Amino acid sequence: MTVKTNEYWINEPFDGIALKIRIDTRLVKFGPLNAFTRSFEMYPRPWIGEINPKRQTFKLFRTKGSENTSDLSVVGRYTVRGAKPVIVVKHKLHFTVVMGAVGLLIFFIAAFFLLQKKGVIVHPAIQAVAFSAVILYYIYTIARDLHHDEKQIEKTLTRVLVREEDVDEEEDDIEDEDTFPRRLEHDSPD
């Protein structure tokens, strides 16, 4: 299920975008239910995912530690609209979000059922407020993940790549500036 869609208008081919993504991503091949082989990196990269150069798409999950990923996936597609390239990025809910919401519902039903079996009567209004508070917190964590994903993908896609030719030209310009004679102004004594 798509939560939000962002578009990034760019001036470079998909190869440049794929290079930017590769710099920040540990590339994996996703299996069923987005399963992938785990490896314990000492310094994890901001993204884990795959890039499909033939279809000009990518699918990423933001890493939240050495073993945890975001519950939202970032799926991007490179297209051309009106002779200008654009990357359409969709933030999609991962199946674990739905499983977590169902788990919370079952937990609350079971907790209040067990309290009732023990003779503790909890007013239905208090039950509704408690359930609403937990669900609102769960929605807040998803919204926070979405915000972090948006910031990170924007940072990755808008990165400026420096080519070696550009660095060489800049070094030549700096050397040329140093060879110009500098005029020093002195006060002449009268």
trRosetta pair geometry for C-beta under 8 A, 3 or more apart (Angstrom, degrees):
i j d omega theta_ij theta_ji phi_ij phi_ji
1 92 6.4 141 71 -156 37 80
1 93 4.8 -1 61 33 95 114
2 5 6.3 16 172 -56 129 95
2 90 4.8 -57 -128 -170 114 116
2 91 7.0 101 -159 69 67 49
2 92 5.3 -47 -95 -95 53 79
3 72 6.7 -57 18 -128 140 123
3 91 4.9 -55 59 100 102 97
3 92 6.7 165 1 -111 84 23
3 93 5.9 103 -46 -44 108 85
3 142 7.9 -156 -117 158 156 112
3 146 6.1 -107 116 -107 145 133
4 90 7.6 168 89 -153 43 51
4 91 4.7 11 55 42 86 117
4 146 6.3 95 13 -166 132 126
4 150 7.6 -28 97 -77 143 120
5 88 6.5 -9 -170 -174 107 90
5 89 7.0 154 -158 83 55 51
5 90 5.1 -19 -103 -102 83 73
5 91 7.5 -151 -74 17 36 73
6 88 7.8 159 84 -158 44 45
6 89 4.7 -15 64 64 91 105
6 91 7.6 49 -2 -21 99 101
6 150 6.6 126 -41 -132 152 98
6 153 7.6 139 64 94 141 130
6 154 7.8 -74 148 -72 157 97
7 86 5.4 -5 -172 -179 105 118
7 87 7.0 156 -156 78 53 50
7 88 5.5 -18 -103 -103 82 64
7 89 7.3 -179 -84 20 30 77
8 86 6.8 152 75 -161 44 65
8 87 4.6 -10 58 55 99 101
8 89 6.7 38 -5 -10 105 116
8 154 7.3 174 -92 -117 129 70
8 157 5.3 32 145 134 173 149
8 158 7.4 -129 -155 -61 132 87
9 84 6.2 3 -154 147 105 121
9 85 7.5 130 -158 90 56 56
9 86 5.2 -31 -99 -104 61 85
10 17 6.9 96 104 -74 173 114
10 85 5.4 -47 70 97 85 106
10 86 7.1 148 18 -107 77 31
10 87 6.3 35 -4 -10 124 103
10 157 7.3 -107 -76 170 131 104
11 84 8.0 -45 -93 -154 67 85
11 85 7.1 149 -103 45 22 108
12 16 3.8 -62 155 63 130 149
12 17 6.5 153 95 -42 108 79
12 85 7.2 -100 60 67 36 150
13 16 5.6 107 61 6 65 97
13 17 7.6 -128 110 2 41 91
13 85 7.3 -169 -105 -74 34 163
14 17 5.4 -57 -150 41 43 112
14 18 5.9 46 151 -24 74 104
14 53 7.0 141 125 -143 124 72
14 56 4.6 -88 -116 -134 159 105
14 78 4.5 147 -98 93 108 175
14 85 7.9 -152 -55 -153 69 140
15 18 5.6 -52 -144 36 30 112
15 19 6.5 34 154 -22 62 103
15 53 7.7 41 -93 -137 68 116
16 19 5.7 -51 -150 32 32 113
16 20 6.7 34 151 -18 63 102
16 161 6.7 -148 -159 23 96 145
17 20 5.7 -52 -153 34 35 113
17 21 6.4 31 151 -17 66 106
17 78 6.4 165 52 -87 155 129
17 87 6.4 159 -136 -78 153 137
17 157 6.7 4 -139 -134 95 83
18 21 5.7 -55 -147 38 33 110
18 22 6.2 38 153 -24 66 106
18 51 5.3 113 -139 -178 99 150
18 53 6.1 14 -96 -94 160 95
18 58 7.4 171 -109 -65 74 127
19 22 5.6 -51 -145 33 31 114
19 23 6.8 40 154 -29 61 99
19 161 6.6 37 107 -95 125 156
20 23 6.0 -50 -159 20 31 114
20 24 7.4 0 156 6 61 106
20 156 5.9 129 147 167 103 74
20 157 6.4 107 116 -116 146 34
20 159 5.1 160 -143 54 114 117
20 161 6.5 -115 -78 -53 90 116
21 24 6.5 -77 -159 49 34 93
21 25 5.3 6 159 -6 74 134
21 47 7.2 -62 -166 76 79 156
21 49 7.7 -66 173 75 117 122
21 51 6.0 134 96 -80 137 129
21 58 5.7 -81 -164 -133 168 166
21 60 7.3 -131 -158 -67 114 136
21 156 6.2 64 -101 162 58 125
21 157 7.9 14 -68 -83 85 68
22 25 5.9 -76 -122 49 25 101
22 27 6.9 -11 -126 -51 80 117
22 51 7.0 -59 -67 -7 86 151
23 156 7.9 175 67 -147 98 89
23 159 7.4 -111 62 96 144 167
24 45 5.5 152 178 177 47 110
24 46 4.9 -26 -179 47 109 106
24 47 5.2 65 123 18 94 107
24 156 5.0 -104 34 -116 155 114
25 45 5.9 174 -109 120 11 141
25 46 7.7 -57 -78 70 54 71
25 47 4.1 -39 -100 88 83 109
25 48 6.6 144 -160 -104 78 19
25 49 5.5 -60 -155 45 130 90
25 51 7.6 119 86 -35 156 108
25 60 6.3 -94 -113 -118 126 115
26 39 7.7 -147 179 56 143 113
26 41 6.8 -144 -86 -26 148 151
26 44 7.2 -68 -20 -156 135 75
26 45 5.0 159 -32 34 85 122
26 47 7.3 -175 21 97 63 58
26 48 5.0 -19 61 -112 96 77
26 49 8.0 108 69 20 56 50
26 63 7.9 50 19 -47 115 140
27 49 7.1 -41 -118 83 51 48
27 50 6.2 84 -157 -108 79 54
27 51 6.8 -60 -119 11 113 93
28 36 4.1 50 151 -163 143 138
28 37 6.6 -167 -145 45 114 73
28 48 5.9 14 7 178 122 94
28 49 6.9 -75 40 -140 85 1
28 50 6.2 -87 75 -62 53 90
29 36 6.8 153 70 -125 42 94
29 50 6.0 76 -107 -94 41 135
30 34 5.0 -36 -156 -136 123 53
30 35 7.0 119 -163 57 65 38
30 36 5.6 -55 -103 -68 54 101
30 49 7.9 -14 -43 -146 113 54
30 50 5.9 -115 -6 -6 94 133
30 59 6.8 -50 -8 94 145 135
31 34 7.6 90 61 -177 52 6
31 35 4.4 -38 63 69 105 92
31 36 6.6 166 8 -78 87 46
32 35 6.1 8 68 18 58 111
33 95 6.5 -67 -148 36 92 146
34 61 7.5 102 175 -48 133 136
34 73 7.1 -132 -113 -78 151 137
34 94 6.8 -72 34 -142 159 109
34 95 7.8 173 18 17 117 105
36 48 7.1 -179 72 156 159 122
38 67 6.9 26 -152 -129 132 87
40 66 6.0 34 -148 170 74 122
40 67 7.5 -18 -107 -70 81 95
41 44 5.0 124 77 -86 116 61
41 45 7.4 -4 100 -9 163 75
41 66 6.5 -163 61 -140 66 89
42 66 7.9 -22 -131 -110 17 124
44 48 7.9 -41 -172 -56 110 106
44 63 4.8 -124 143 137 132 157
44 65 7.0 88 25 144 150 23
44 66 5.3 -176 -37 -107 125 51
45 48 7.3 132 72 -67 98 65
45 63 6.7 104 80 16 51 140
46 62 6.4 -32 167 -144 76 79
46 63 6.2 -167 -168 37 23 94
46 152 5.5 -168 170 -161 131 126
46 156 7.2 -156 86 -69 136 118
47 60 4.5 -26 -163 -163 121 123
47 61 7.0 135 -158 69 67 39
47 62 6.1 -47 -100 -104 65 48
47 63 6.7 -164 -97 -7 11 90
47 74 7.9 -70 -129 47 119 129
47 152 7.3 157 -62 146 96 126
47 156 7.0 25 -24 -85 137 158
48 60 7.0 136 70 -157 36 69
48 61 5.2 -24 64 62 90 92
48 63 5.6 88 -18 -61 103 103
48 69 6.1 -86 41 -100 124 128
49 58 6.2 71 134 173 132 92
49 59 5.2 -164 -160 98 111 55
49 60 3.5 -80 -39 -102 157 57
49 61 6.0 155 -69 12 93 64
49 74 7.7 -64 -83 63 155 90
50 58 6.9 -171 96 -149 47 65
50 59 5.6 8 53 53 84 92
51 57 7.7 176 -156 95 50 46
51 58 4.6 -17 -108 -104 70 99
52 55 4.5 7 120 42 123 102
52 56 7.3 -59 97 0 79 13
52 57 4.9 6 54 59 110 85
52 58 6.9 -171 20 -79 70 46
53 56 6.8 22 -163 -82 36 52
55 77 7.9 -60 142 -129 93 90
56 77 6.8 77 108 -163 83 60
56 78 4.0 -89 160 52 114 110
56 79 7.8 143 107 -64 131 48
57 75 7.1 -4 -175 -175 107 82
57 76 6.4 165 -157 89 60 57
57 77 4.9 -16 -105 -101 90 70
57 78 7.2 -143 -74 10 42 77
58 74 8.0 -2 109 110 94 88
58 75 7.4 180 91 -149 51 44
58 76 4.9 3 54 54 91 102
59 73 6.1 -4 -170 176 90 121
59 74 7.3 154 -157 82 42 53
59 75 5.1 -3 -108 -106 79 78
59 76 7.8 -166 -73 23 38 67
60 73 6.9 148 75 -166 40 70
60 74 4.5 -21 65 63 95 103
60 75 7.9 -178 24 -75 65 37
60 76 7.7 14 7 0 106 105
60 153 7.4 152 71 -97 141 105
61 69 4.0 28 143 -180 126 133
61 70 5.6 -168 -172 47 79 83
61 72 7.8 155 -131 87 73 45
61 73 5.6 -47 -82 -110 80 71
61 74 7.3 170 -83 16 30 82
61 94 7.6 42 -112 -72 117 141
62 69 6.6 138 76 -163 43 74
62 70 4.2 41 55 -13 93 128
62 72 7.6 15 18 70 105 88
62 74 7.2 69 -36 -12 88 122
62 145 7.6 174 56 -166 129 84
62 148 6.5 169 130 119 167 103
62 149 5.2 -140 -20 -101 138 79
62 152 5.6 106 -114 63 125 159
63 66 7.9 34 178 -99 123 15
63 68 7.1 114 -166 84 62 55
63 69 5.6 -50 -104 -103 50 72
63 70 7.8 -89 -58 -15 12 81
64 68 4.4 -52 70 102 99 106
64 69 6.3 149 9 -123 89 16
64 70 6.1 120 -37 -61 112 64
65 68 4.5 43 42 33 106 100
70 73 7.8 166 90 -71 100 36
70 94 7.7 144 115 -7 66 134
70 145 4.9 142 -152 -164 107 115
70 148 7.3 -166 -98 84 134 115
70 149 5.9 139 165 -72 173 112
71 93 7.0 -5 139 -155 94 65
71 94 4.8 -139 -177 43 58 113
71 96 5.2 -120 -130 78 99 107
71 97 4.7 113 161 -61 131 94
71 100 7.5 -49 -121 1 151 141
71 142 6.7 -67 74 -114 128 83
71 145 6.0 17 40 161 86 174
72 91 5.2 6 174 -176 127 94
72 92 6.6 149 -162 72 72 39
72 93 6.3 -45 -108 -102 73 38
72 94 6.2 -141 -89 -13 19 94
72 97 7.7 42 -68 -47 66 136
72 142 7.3 113 -50 -160 112 79
72 145 5.3 149 5 130 116 118
72 146 5.9 103 -41 -85 169 68
72 149 5.5 -86 88 -39 127 160
73 91 7.5 161 79 -155 43 47
73 92 4.9 -19 60 62 92 97
73 94 5.6 109 -26 -72 93 94
74 89 6.0 -10 -171 -169 94 105
74 90 7.6 155 -156 78 45 44
74 91 5.9 -18 -101 -101 68 68
74 92 7.9 178 -82 20 21 78
74 149 5.7 -177 -64 -177 117 117
74 153 5.3 -171 -158 -78 156 140
75 89 7.3 150 78 -156 42 53
75 90 4.9 -20 65 62 95 95
75 92 5.9 21 2 -3 116 122
76 87 5.4 1 -170 179 116 104
76 88 6.8 156 -152 80 60 47
76 89 4.6 -19 -97 -100 91 75
76 90 7.5 178 -80 19 41 65
76 153 7.7 170 -60 -162 128 131
77 87 7.2 158 76 -157 37 59
77 88 5.0 -15 59 58 91 97
78 85 6.6 -10 -170 -166 92 107
78 86 7.8 159 -153 84 49 40
78 87 5.5 -27 -98 -102 64 77
79 85 7.4 158 90 -150 35 60
79 86 5.8 -22 70 66 82 85
79 87 7.8 144 23 -101 67 29
79 88 6.3 13 15 -5 116 110
80 83 6.7 9 173 -119 110 18
80 84 6.9 153 -158 71 71 27
80 85 5.4 -42 -100 -94 74 58
80 86 7.3 138 -113 18 24 77
81 84 6.1 -33 72 64 68 81
81 86 5.3 -6 16 8 110 130
87 157 6.4 -141 61 -142 156 142
89 153 5.9 138 -160 147 158 150
89 157 7.9 -111 -54 -43 141 154
91 146 5.7 93 155 -135 156 91
91 149 5.9 120 -121 105 122 142
91 150 7.2 -48 -61 -66 143 84
93 97 4.7 -87 -168 45 104 145
93 98 7.0 94 142 -36 126 89
93 142 7.7 -2 -112 -153 100 128
94 97 5.9 114 64 -8 66 96
95 98 5.7 -53 -161 37 52 110
95 99 6.2 52 144 -19 76 106
96 99 5.3 -53 -144 41 40 115
96 100 6.0 46 154 -25 69 103
97 100 5.7 -52 -149 34 29 113
97 101 6.6 28 153 -17 63 104
97 142 6.3 69 -133 -105 128 124
98 101 5.8 -53 -148 36 33 110
98 102 6.4 30 154 -15 65 106
99 102 5.8 -56 -147 40 31 110
99 103 6.2 35 152 -23 64 108
100 103 5.5 -53 -146 36 30 115
100 104 6.5 33 155 -20 64 102
100 138 6.9 175 130 -151 116 126
101 104 5.8 -50 -150 33 32 112
101 105 6.6 34 152 -19 63 104
101 135 7.6 57 -137 -127 91 90
101 138 6.6 135 -94 146 78 152
102 105 5.6 -53 -151 35 34 114
102 106 6.4 31 153 -16 66 106
103 106 5.8 -56 -146 39 31 109
103 107 6.2 35 154 -23 65 107
104 107 5.6 -54 -145 35 31 114
104 108 6.4 26 159 -15 65 105
104 134 6.0 -177 -166 135 128 125
104 135 6.9 149 125 -83 146 72
104 138 6.4 -83 -41 -62 165 153
105 108 6.1 -58 -150 37 28 106
105 109 6.4 25 156 -15 64 108
106 109 5.8 -56 -145 39 31 110
106 110 6.1 27 158 -16 66 111
107 110 5.9 -61 -146 41 26 108
107 111 6.1 26 158 -21 65 109
108 111 5.7 -52 -139 35 31 110
108 112 6.3 19 166 -7 65 108
108 127 7.7 121 176 -168 110 90
108 130 7.3 163 -134 111 118 105
108 131 5.2 82 -161 -102 161 99
108 134 7.2 -175 -69 51 127 150
109 112 6.5 -64 -148 44 24 100
109 113 6.1 27 155 -21 63 113
110 113 5.6 -57 -143 38 29 114
110 114 6.2 26 159 -17 66 106
111 114 6.0 -57 -148 37 27 106
111 115 6.4 28 153 -18 63 107
112 115 5.4 -48 -143 36 36 115
112 116 6.4 39 154 -21 64 103
112 122 6.1 -102 -135 52 96 134
112 127 5.6 47 -108 -123 149 123
113 116 5.7 -56 -152 36 30 111
113 117 6.5 33 149 -21 64 105
114 117 5.4 -49 -146 34 36 115
114 118 6.5 29 155 -13 65 106
115 118 5.9 -61 -150 41 31 106
115 120 4.3 -72 -178 75 88 114
115 122 5.8 27 118 -14 146 118
116 119 7.8 67 -177 -59 31 11
116 120 6.9 -92 -77 68 29 64
116 121 6.9 58 -116 -101 72 54
116 122 7.6 -92 -66 20 80 88
122 126 5.4 -111 177 80 92 122
122 127 5.6 108 120 -58 115 95
123 126 4.6 89 65 5 88 103
123 127 7.1 -154 95 -6 46 86
124 127 5.3 -51 -147 37 39 117
124 128 6.2 41 154 -22 69 103
125 128 5.7 -52 -148 35 32 112
125 129 6.4 31 153 -18 65 105
126 129 5.7 -52 -145 37 33 111
126 130 6.2 32 156 -18 65 107
127 130 5.9 -57 -147 38 28 109
127 131 6.2 24 157 -15 64 110
128 131 5.9 -57 -144 41 28 109
128 132 6.0 29 156 -20 65 110
129 132 5.7 -55 -143 38 28 111
129 133 6.3 31 156 -24 63 106
130 133 5.8 -52 -147 32 28 112
130 134 6.7 22 157 -13 62 105
131 134 6.1 -59 -152 38 31 106
131 135 6.3 26 155 -14 66 110
132 135 5.8 -59 -144 42 30 109
132 136 6.0 31 157 -20 66 108
133 136 5.8 -55 -146 37 27 111
133 137 6.5 28 154 -19 62 105
134 137 5.7 -53 -149 36 32 112
134 138 6.4 35 151 -21 65 105
135 138 5.4 -52 -148 35 34 115
135 139 6.4 36 152 -18 65 103
136 139 5.6 -51 -147 37 34 112
136 140 6.3 41 150 -24 64 103
137 140 5.4 -50 -149 33 34 117
137 141 6.6 35 152 -20 65 100
138 141 5.9 -50 -151 31 32 110
138 142 6.8 32 150 -16 62 104
139 142 5.7 -54 -152 36 35 112
139 143 6.3 35 151 -19 67 106
140 143 5.6 -55 -146 38 32 111
140 144 6.3 34 153 -21 65 105
141 144 5.5 -50 -145 35 33 114
141 145 6.5 38 152 -20 63 102
142 145 5.6 -51 -151 34 33 114
142 146 6.4 36 149 -21 64 104
143 146 5.5 -50 -149 34 34 115
143 147 6.5 37 152 -21 65 103
144 147 5.7 -50 -149 34 33 112
144 148 6.5 30 153 -15 64 105
145 148 5.9 -57 -148 40 31 108
145 149 6.2 33 154 -21 66 108
146 149 5.7 -54 -146 36 29 113
146 150 6.4 31 155 -21 64 105
147 150 5.8 -54 -150 33 29 112
147 151 6.6 26 155 -16 63 106
148 151 5.8 -55 -148 38 32 110
148 152 6.2 26 157 -16 66 111
149 152 5.9 -61 -144 41 28 107
149 153 6.1 20 162 -14 67 109
150 153 6.3 -58 -140 39 25 102
150 154 6.2 24 160 -17 62 111
151 154 5.9 -61 -149 38 26 110
151 155 6.3 27 154 -20 63 109
152 155 5.6 -54 -147 36 31 113
152 156 6.3 30 154 -19 65 106
153 156 5.6 -52 -145 38 34 112
153 157 6.1 24 159 -12 68 110
154 157 6.1 -59 -138 43 27 102
154 158 5.9 5 169 -1 65 117
155 158 6.6 -67 -133 47 19 95
155 159 6.9 48 156 -57 56 88
156 159 6.1 -32 -163 -16 29 115
162 166 5.6 -123 -165 75 76 129
162 167 6.0 76 156 -54 116 99
163 166 4.8 98 60 2 80 102
163 167 7.3 -148 97 -4 45 85
164 167 5.6 -54 -151 36 38 112
164 168 6.3 39 152 -20 69 104
165 168 5.7 -54 -150 36 32 112
165 169 6.4 33 153 -19 65 105
166 169 5.8 -54 -149 36 32 111
166 170 6.4 31 154 -18 65 106
167 170 5.8 -55 -149 36 32 111
167 171 6.4 32 153 -19 65 105
168 171 5.8 -55 -149 36 31 111
168 172 6.5 34 152 -20 64 104
169 172 5.7 -53 -150 35 33 113
169 173 6.5 35 152 -20 65 104
170 173 5.6 -52 -150 34 33 113
170 174 6.5 34 152 -19 65 104
171 174 5.7 -52 -149 35 34 111
171 175 6.4 33 153 -18 65 105
172 175 5.7 -55 -148 37 32 110
172 176 6.3 34 153 -21 65 106
173 176 5.7 -53 -148 34 31 113
173 177 6.6 33 153 -21 63 104
174 177 5.8 -53 -152 32 32 113
174 178 6.7 31 151 -19 63 105
175 178 5.8 -56 -153 33 34 111
175 179 6.8 30 153 -21 66 106
176 179 6.0 -59 -152 31 34 109
176 180 7.4 45 152 -32 63 94
177 180 6.2 -42 -162 11 37 113
